[in-house]
Amino acid sequence: MIGIFGTAAFAALILVALGGFLLARQSTIPVEQSMEQMRRFMADAAHELRTPVTILRTRTEIALSQARDPAGDAVAFQTIEREAERLGSIVGDLLTLARADAGGREMVRASFYLDDVASQAVAAARTLAERKGVALVVGSFEEAQIMGDAGLVERMILIVLDNAIKYTPSGGRVRLDVTGRDVRRSVVVTDSGIGIPADQLPRIFERFYRGDSARTHAEGAGLGLPIARWIADLHGARIAVASDSAGTRVEIDFPAVVSLP
């Protein structure tokens, strides 16, 4: 009998120890996952920053090693300026995502009209469209009042417009519509661009992800859409992307009234 109780007690101790190990393991999994995400994020960030930094250093070394020539210097300085702007843009996006992860971005909560903010985003994107030779068309613009951070929403729309213009060939078209029907307020951006392959669609909101066609047709760090998704989530909005070989359609649906954190 004592032997049986001893065996049972030993088995119980083993189960308790195993249970404790599993619980401890379970509690450390989120920490390990967070650390792995952070390591991957830092590695990706370093990779994206390396290219513009290398170009800046190389161009500067070439410019310093050559005799002064106004035409040659102008080309070198233009390249340096372009890469410096690109570097600043990547760093700015990284800071935005870091603040988003830390919950450090203060919200400016107010009632505003989505159509007004969309109009401002179109005005900001028009120069880029003209430079690319892409027609930027304003479709239906219905009055659509929502609650949120107008600055962030404008940035989100501008990110979507910027992507649409980047991946639409010269002579193509990008169209923006705003609707305010029922209880939803929607912004829809459609383009006649290169489209996104079906197998890549599920990954377009991943940080630093850029599909093969994206790498071929335009520069970028793959941070715009993750920021757009974060802004949408912050506003209780849904952002959906549909694409085929004839172009891409991005729809952002806001609730008419939003309760922000």
PABAVEX-536674 format. One record per residue (C-alpha): residue number from 1; residue in three letters; x, y negated, z. Coordinates in nm, 4 decimals. Each point is the difference from the previous one (the first is absolute). Example, Ala and Ser with C-alpha at 12.3 -4.5 7.8 and 13.67 -1.06 7.14 Angstrom:
# PABAVEX-536674
@num:1	residu:ala	u:1.2300	v:0.4500	w:0.7800
@num:2	residu:ser	u:0.1370	v:-0.3440	w:-0.0660
END
This chain:
# PABAVEX-536674
@num:1	residu:met	u:0.0000	v:0.0000	w:0.0000
@num:2	residu:ile	u:0.2820	v:-0.2363	w:0.0959
@num:3	residu:gly	u:0.1658	v:0.0836	w:-0.3290
@num:4	residu:ile	u:-0.3149	v:-0.0843	w:-0.1913
@num:5	residu:phe	u:-0.0379	v:-0.3331	w:0.1838
@num:6	residu:gly	u:0.3665	v:-0.0716	w:-0.0561
@num:7	residu:thr	u:-0.0328	v:0.0693	w:-0.3698
@num:8	residu:ala	u:-0.3151	v:-0.2148	w:-0.0203
@num:9	residu:ala	u:0.1698	v:-0.2828	w:0.1875
@num:10	residu:phe	u:0.3007	v:0.0194	w:-0.2296
@num:11	residu:ala	u:-0.2284	v:-0.0030	w:-0.3055
@num:12	residu:ala	u:-0.1853	v:-0.2997	w:0.1438
@num:13	residu:leu	u:0.3283	v:-0.1831	w:0.0507
@num:14	residu:ile	u:0.0975	v:0.0770	w:-0.3587
@num:15	residu:leu	u:-0.3358	v:-0.1334	w:-0.1240
@num:16	residu:val	u:0.0319	v:-0.3144	w:0.2130
@num:17	residu:ala	u:0.3532	v:-0.0563	w:-0.1255
@num:18	residu:leu	u:-0.1071	v:0.0615	w:-0.3594
@num:19	residu:gly	u:-0.2986	v:-0.2301	w:0.0421
@num:20	residu:gly	u:0.2222	v:-0.2692	w:0.1490
@num:21	residu:phe	u:0.2436	v:0.0348	w:-0.2876
@num:22	residu:leu	u:-0.2784	v:-0.0253	w:-0.2572
@num:23	residu:leu	u:-0.1506	v:-0.3044	w:0.1724
@num:24	residu:ala	u:0.3388	v:-0.1664	w:0.0236
@num:25	residu:arg	u:0.0695	v:0.0863	w:-0.3623
@num:26	residu:gln	u:-0.3381	v:-0.1371	w:-0.1032
@num:27	residu:ser	u:0.0664	v:-0.3245	w:0.1854
@num:28	residu:thr	u:0.3379	v:-0.0465	w:-0.1701
@num:29	residu:ile	u:-0.1241	v:0.0716	w:-0.3529
@num:30	residu:pro	u:-0.1451	v:-0.3539	w:-0.0499
@num:31	residu:val	u:0.3278	v:-0.1490	w:0.1254
@num:32	residu:glu	u:0.2027	v:0.2192	w:-0.2351
@num:33	residu:gln	u:-0.2310	v:-0.0860	w:-0.2882
@num:34	residu:ser	u:0.0324	v:-0.3716	w:0.0782
@num:35	residu:met	u:0.3776	v:0.0283	w:0.0140
@num:36	residu:glu	u:0.0046	v:0.1875	w:-0.3301
@num:37	residu:gln	u:-0.2253	v:-0.2628	w:-0.1606
@num:38	residu:met	u:0.2276	v:-0.2740	w:0.1323
@num:39	residu:arg	u:0.3114	v:0.1754	w:-0.1335
@num:40	residu:arg	u:-0.1641	v:0.0472	w:-0.3391
@num:41	residu:phe	u:-0.1185	v:-0.3617	w:-0.0028
@num:42	residu:met	u:0.3498	v:-0.1296	w:0.0797
@num:43	residu:ala	u:0.1570	v:0.2234	w:-0.2658
@num:44	residu:asp	u:-0.2512	v:-0.1144	w:-0.2622
@num:45	residu:ala	u:0.0452	v:-0.3634	w:0.1007
@num:46	residu:ala	u:0.3782	v:0.0273	w:-0.0260
@num:47	residu:his	u:-0.0368	v:0.1592	w:-0.3442
@num:48	residu:glu	u:-0.2267	v:-0.2776	w:-0.1280
@num:49	residu:leu	u:0.2206	v:-0.2763	w:0.1401
@num:50	residu:arg	u:0.3202	v:0.1510	w:-0.1382
@num:51	residu:thr	u:-0.0795	v:-0.0759	w:-0.3663
@num:52	residu:pro	u:-0.0558	v:-0.3778	w:0.0234
@num:53	residu:val	u:0.2907	v:-0.0359	w:0.2445
@num:54	residu:thr	u:0.2303	v:0.1879	w:-0.2400
@num:55	residu:ile	u:-0.1105	v:-0.2160	w:-0.2937
@num:56	residu:leu	u:0.0521	v:-0.3174	w:0.2038
@num:57	residu:arg	u:0.3497	v:0.1056	w:0.1029
@num:58	residu:thr	u:0.0990	v:0.1120	w:-0.3508
@num:59	residu:arg	u:-0.1284	v:-0.3131	w:-0.1705
@num:60	residu:thr	u:0.1693	v:-0.2216	w:0.2569
@num:61	residu:glu	u:0.3330	v:0.1812	w:-0.0401
@num:62	residu:ile	u:-0.0190	v:-0.0306	w:-0.3794
@num:63	residu:ala	u:-0.0890	v:-0.3694	w:0.0171
@num:64	residu:leu	u:0.2876	v:-0.0711	w:0.2395
@num:65	residu:ser	u:0.2547	v:0.1949	w:-0.2059
@num:66	residu:gln	u:-0.0722	v:-0.1756	w:-0.3293
@num:67	residu:ala	u:0.0892	v:-0.3466	w:-0.1209
@num:68	residu:arg	u:-0.2792	v:-0.2507	w:0.0423
@num:69	residu:asp	u:-0.2387	v:-0.0011	w:-0.2947
@num:70	residu:pro	u:-0.3316	v:-0.1884	w:0.0265
@num:71	residu:ala	u:-0.1967	v:0.2471	w:-0.2137
@num:72	residu:gly	u:0.1452	v:0.3082	w:0.1672
@num:73	residu:asp	u:-0.0357	v:-0.1504	w:0.3461
@num:74	residu:ala	u:-0.3661	v:-0.0808	w:-0.0665
@num:75	residu:val	u:-0.0746	v:0.3632	w:-0.0904
@num:76	residu:ala	u:0.1845	v:0.1262	w:0.3073
@num:77	residu:phe	u:-0.1773	v:-0.2433	w:0.2313
@num:78	residu:gln	u:-0.3394	v:0.0892	w:-0.1475
@num:79	residu:thr	u:0.0668	v:0.3685	w:0.0665
@num:80	residu:ile	u:0.1164	v:-0.0765	w:0.3536
@num:81	residu:glu	u:-0.3094	v:-0.2121	w:0.0634
@num:82	residu:arg	u:-0.2319	v:0.2721	w:-0.1346
@num:83	residu:glu	u:0.1582	v:0.2723	w:0.2121
@num:84	residu:ala	u:0.0020	v:-0.2252	w:0.3073
@num:85	residu:glu	u:-0.3736	v:-0.0573	w:-0.0458
@num:86	residu:arg	u:-0.0525	v:0.3738	w:-0.0400
@num:87	residu:leu	u:0.2036	v:0.0685	w:0.3130
@num:88	residu:gly	u:-0.1986	v:-0.2595	w:0.1937
@num:89	residu:ser	u:-0.3264	v:0.1525	w:-0.1201
@num:90	residu:ile	u:0.1012	v:0.3502	w:0.1127
@num:91	residu:val	u:0.1130	v:-0.1282	w:0.3406
@num:92	residu:gly	u:-0.3247	v:-0.1942	w:0.0393
@num:93	residu:asp	u:-0.2062	v:0.3086	w:-0.0815
@num:94	residu:leu	u:0.2038	v:0.2102	w:0.2433
@num:95	residu:leu	u:-0.0618	v:-0.2546	w:0.2756
@num:96	residu:thr	u:-0.3720	v:-0.0011	w:-0.0784
@num:97	residu:leu	u:-0.0193	v:0.3788	w:0.0280
@num:98	residu:ala	u:0.2126	v:0.0013	w:0.3163
@num:99	residu:arg	u:-0.2334	v:-0.2525	w:0.1628
@num:100	residu:ala	u:-0.2985	v:0.2013	w:-0.1190
@num:101	residu:asp	u:0.1403	v:0.3153	w:0.1614
@num:102	residu:ala	u:0.0673	v:-0.1882	w:0.3228
@num:103	residu:gly	u:-0.3385	v:-0.1727	w:-0.0024
@num:104	residu:gly	u:0.1818	v:-0.3317	w:0.0100
@num:105	residu:arg	u:-0.1871	v:-0.1815	w:-0.2784
@num:106	residu:glu	u:-0.2424	v:-0.2551	w:0.1425
@num:107	residu:met	u:-0.3376	v:-0.0129	w:-0.1721
@num:108	residu:val	u:-0.1565	v:-0.3297	w:-0.1006
@num:109	residu:arg	u:-0.3630	v:0.1063	w:0.0312
@num:110	residu:ala	u:-0.2558	v:-0.2196	w:-0.1741
@num:111	residu:ser	u:-0.2923	v:0.0095	w:-0.2385
@num:112	residu:phe	u:0.0918	v:-0.0712	w:-0.3622
@num:113	residu:tyr	u:-0.1133	v:0.0652	w:-0.3559
@num:114	residu:leu	u:0.1714	v:0.2848	w:-0.1802
@num:115	residu:asp	u:-0.0616	v:-0.1615	w:-0.3390
@num:116	residu:asp	u:0.1903	v:-0.3144	w:0.1072
@num:117	residu:val	u:0.2987	v:0.2017	w:0.1214
@num:118	residu:ala	u:-0.0029	v:0.2132	w:-0.3167
@num:119	residu:ser	u:0.0001	v:-0.3176	w:-0.2096
@num:120	residu:gln	u:0.3117	v:-0.1211	w:0.1835
@num:121	residu:ala	u:0.1716	v:0.3353	w:-0.0621
@num:122	residu:val	u:-0.0828	v:-0.0213	w:-0.3716
@num:123	residu:ala	u:0.1471	v:-0.3512	w:-0.0175
@num:124	residu:ala	u:0.3198	v:0.1241	w:0.1664
@num:125	residu:ala	u:0.0280	v:0.2983	w:-0.2376
@num:126	residu:arg	u:-0.0766	v:-0.1891	w:-0.3204
@num:127	residu:thr	u:0.3578	v:-0.1161	w:-0.0593
@num:128	residu:leu	u:0.1263	v:0.3583	w:0.0244
@num:129	residu:ala	u:-0.2674	v:0.1141	w:-0.2459
@num:130	residu:glu	u:0.0838	v:-0.2756	w:-0.2487
@num:131	residu:arg	u:0.3711	v:0.0794	w:0.0227
@num:132	residu:lys	u:-0.0748	v:0.3675	w:-0.0688
@num:133	residu:gly	u:-0.2421	v:-0.0768	w:-0.2841
@num:134	residu:val	u:-0.2914	v:0.1615	w:0.1834
@num:135	residu:ala	u:-0.3498	v:-0.1503	w:-0.0010
@num:136	residu:leu	u:-0.1261	v:-0.0546	w:0.3564
@num:137	residu:val	u:-0.3789	v:-0.0068	w:-0.0203
@num:138	residu:val	u:-0.2504	v:-0.0995	w:0.2684
@num:139	residu:gly	u:-0.3214	v:0.2005	w:-0.0280
@num:140	residu:ser	u:-0.3004	v:-0.0253	w:0.2297
@num:141	residu:phe	u:0.0580	v:-0.2182	w:0.3052
@num:142	residu:glu	u:-0.2855	v:0.0426	w:0.2446
@num:143	residu:glu	u:-0.0116	v:-0.1761	w:0.3348
@num:144	residu:ala	u:0.1316	v:0.2469	w:0.2585
@num:145	residu:gln	u:0.0433	v:-0.1048	w:0.3623
@num:146	residu:ile	u:0.2087	v:0.2177	w:0.2324
@num:147	residu:met	u:0.1799	v:-0.0279	w:0.3338
@num:148	residu:gly	u:0.3751	v:0.0431	w:0.0241
@num:149	residu:asp	u:0.3390	v:-0.1530	w:-0.0714
@num:150	residu:ala	u:-0.0239	v:-0.1932	w:-0.3270
@num:151	residu:gly	u:0.3776	v:-0.0205	w:-0.0389
@num:152	residu:leu	u:0.0458	v:0.3758	w:0.0285
@num:153	residu:val	u:-0.2904	v:0.0729	w:-0.2342
@num:154	residu:glu	u:0.1430	v:-0.2374	w:-0.2605
@num:155	residu:arg	u:0.3343	v:0.1774	w:0.0292
@num:156	residu:met	u:-0.1668	v:0.3379	w:-0.0499
@num:157	residu:ile	u:-0.1812	v:-0.1171	w:-0.3146
@num:158	residu:leu	u:0.3211	v:-0.1570	w:-0.1302
@num:159	residu:ile	u:0.1870	v:0.3292	w:0.0527
@num:160	residu:val	u:-0.2611	v:0.1844	w:-0.2064
@num:161	residu:leu	u:0.0036	v:-0.2659	w:-0.2739
@num:162	residu:asp	u:0.3806	v:-0.0029	w:-0.0053
@num:163	residu:asn	u:0.0105	v:0.3784	w:-0.0443
@num:164	residu:ala	u:-0.2625	v:-0.0114	w:-0.2750
@num:165	residu:ile	u:0.1939	v:-0.2660	w:-0.1915
@num:166	residu:lys	u:0.3349	v:0.1764	w:0.0457
@num:167	residu:tyr	u:-0.1253	v:0.3266	w:-0.1471
@num:168	residu:thr	u:-0.2055	v:-0.1496	w:-0.2834
@num:169	residu:pro	u:0.1895	v:-0.0458	w:-0.3286
@num:170	residu:ser	u:0.0112	v:-0.3347	w:-0.1768
@num:171	residu:gly	u:-0.3286	v:-0.0595	w:-0.1809
@num:172	residu:gly	u:-0.1961	v:0.1935	w:0.2624
@num:173	residu:arg	u:-0.2631	v:-0.1236	w:0.2415
@num:174	residu:val	u:-0.0591	v:-0.0158	w:0.3758
@num:175	residu:arg	u:-0.3467	v:-0.0822	w:0.1310
@num:176	residu:leu	u:-0.1194	v:-0.0906	w:0.3496
@num:177	residu:asp	u:-0.3612	v:0.0160	w:0.1207
@num:178	residu:val	u:-0.1544	v:-0.0919	w:0.3357
@num:179	residu:thr	u:-0.3431	v:0.1308	w:0.0971
@num:180	residu:gly	u:-0.2093	v:-0.0622	w:0.3096
@num:181	residu:arg	u:-0.2889	v:0.2412	w:-0.0295
@num:182	residu:asp	u:-0.1795	v:0.1815	w:0.2819
@num:183	residu:val	u:0.2212	v:0.0390	w:0.3079
@num:184	residu:arg	u:0.3275	v:0.0338	w:-0.1913
@num:185	residu:arg	u:0.2319	v:-0.2694	w:-0.1276
@num:186	residu:ser	u:0.2308	v:0.1242	w:-0.2750
@num:187	residu:val	u:0.3055	v:-0.1062	w:-0.1967
@num:188	residu:val	u:0.0673	v:0.2044	w:-0.3143
@num:189	residu:val	u:0.3174	v:-0.0303	w:-0.2089
@num:190	residu:thr	u:0.0165	v:0.1882	w:-0.3301
@num:191	residu:asp	u:0.2842	v:0.0048	w:-0.2497
@num:192	residu:ser	u:0.0885	v:0.1470	w:-0.3387
@num:193	residu:gly	u:0.3418	v:0.1107	w:0.1179
@num:194	residu:ile	u:0.1994	v:0.3220	w:-0.0036
@num:195	residu:gly	u:-0.2172	v:0.1767	w:0.2561
@num:196	residu:ile	u:0.1017	v:0.2300	w:0.2851
@num:197	residu:pro	u:0.0291	v:0.3785	w:-0.0486
@num:198	residu:ala	u:-0.2566	v:0.1958	w:0.2024
@num:199	residu:asp	u:0.2662	v:0.1887	w:0.1955
@num:200	residu:gln	u:0.1545	v:-0.3286	w:0.1173
@num:201	residu:leu	u:-0.3201	v:-0.1736	w:0.1119
@num:202	residu:pro	u:-0.0053	v:0.1575	w:0.3507
@num:203	residu:arg	u:0.3467	v:-0.1419	w:0.0716
@num:204	residu:ile	u:-0.0287	v:-0.3598	w:-0.1199
@num:205	residu:phe	u:-0.0578	v:-0.1366	w:0.3521
@num:206	residu:glu	u:0.3142	v:0.1652	w:0.1388
@num:207	residu:arg	u:0.2780	v:-0.2388	w:0.0898
@num:208	residu:phe	u:0.2746	v:-0.0240	w:-0.2632
@num:209	residu:tyr	u:-0.1813	v:0.2418	w:-0.2315
@num:210	residu:arg	u:0.0236	v:-0.0850	w:-0.3689
@num:211	residu:gly	u:-0.1071	v:0.2373	w:-0.2734
@num:212	residu:asp	u:0.2084	v:0.0736	w:-0.3078
@num:213	residu:ser	u:-0.1951	v:-0.2401	w:-0.2205
@num:214	residu:ala	u:0.0232	v:-0.2735	w:0.2639
@num:215	residu:arg	u:0.3786	v:0.0290	w:0.0139
@num:216	residu:thr	u:0.0191	v:-0.0204	w:-0.3788
@num:217	residu:his	u:-0.2264	v:-0.3004	w:-0.0526
@num:218	residu:ala	u:0.0629	v:-0.2381	w:0.2917
@num:219	residu:glu	u:0.2233	v:-0.0815	w:0.2938
@num:220	residu:gly	u:-0.1277	v:0.0387	w:0.3521
@num:221	residu:ala	u:0.0593	v:0.1615	w:0.3367
@num:222	residu:gly	u:-0.3295	v:0.1839	w:0.0378
@num:223	residu:leu	u:-0.1090	v:-0.2096	w:0.3000
@num:224	residu:gly	u:-0.2853	v:-0.2054	w:-0.1463
@num:225	residu:leu	u:-0.2780	v:0.2583	w:0.0083
@num:226	residu:pro	u:0.0846	v:0.1219	w:0.3536
@num:227	residu:ile	u:-0.0348	v:-0.3618	w:0.1150
@num:228	residu:ala	u:-0.3284	v:-0.0301	w:-0.1911
@num:229	residu:arg	u:-0.1293	v:0.3176	w:0.1684
@num:230	residu:trp	u:0.1004	v:-0.1340	w:0.3424
@num:231	residu:ile	u:-0.1868	v:-0.3274	w:-0.0623
@num:232	residu:ala	u:-0.3056	v:0.1915	w:-0.1215
@num:233	residu:asp	u:0.0025	v:0.2243	w:0.3084
@num:234	residu:leu	u:0.0329	v:-0.3050	w:0.2231
@num:235	residu:his	u:-0.3206	v:-0.1384	w:-0.1508
@num:236	residu:gly	u:-0.1977	v:0.3226	w:0.0039
@num:237	residu:ala	u:0.0166	v:-0.0008	w:-0.3798
@num:238	residu:arg	u:0.0332	v:0.2915	w:-0.2399
@num:239	residu:ile	u:0.2512	v:-0.0156	w:-0.2848
@num:240	residu:ala	u:-0.0453	v:0.2529	w:-0.2809
@num:241	residu:val	u:0.2088	v:0.0505	w:-0.3131
@num:242	residu:ala	u:-0.1111	v:0.1775	w:-0.3173
@num:243	residu:ser	u:0.2211	v:0.0319	w:-0.3057
@num:244	residu:asp	u:0.0450	v:0.1652	w:-0.3363
@num:245	residu:ser	u:0.2105	v:-0.0563	w:-0.3090
@num:246	residu:ala	u:-0.2136	v:-0.3029	w:-0.0905
@num:247	residu:gly	u:0.0699	v:-0.1974	w:0.3175
@num:248	residu:thr	u:-0.0674	v:-0.0260	w:0.3719
@num:249	residu:arg	u:-0.2921	v:-0.1170	w:0.2129
@num:250	residu:val	u:0.0474	v:-0.1142	w:0.3603
@num:251	residu:glu	u:-0.3081	v:-0.0657	w:0.2124
@num:252	residu:ile	u:0.0107	v:-0.1535	w:0.3483
@num:253	residu:asp	u:-0.3288	v:0.0173	w:0.1921
@num:254	residu:phe	u:-0.0500	v:-0.2149	w:0.3100
@num:255	residu:pro	u:-0.2852	v:0.0231	w:0.2477
@num:256	residu:ala	u:-0.2111	v:-0.3159	w:0.0040
@num:257	residu:val	u:0.0780	v:-0.0494	w:0.3697
@num:258	residu:val	u:0.3272	v:0.1258	w:0.1446
@num:259	residu:ser	u:0.0944	v:0.0378	w:0.3658
@num:260	residu:leu	u:0.3776	v:-0.0368	w:0.0117
@num:261	residu:pro	u:0.2226	v:0.1156	w:0.2858
END
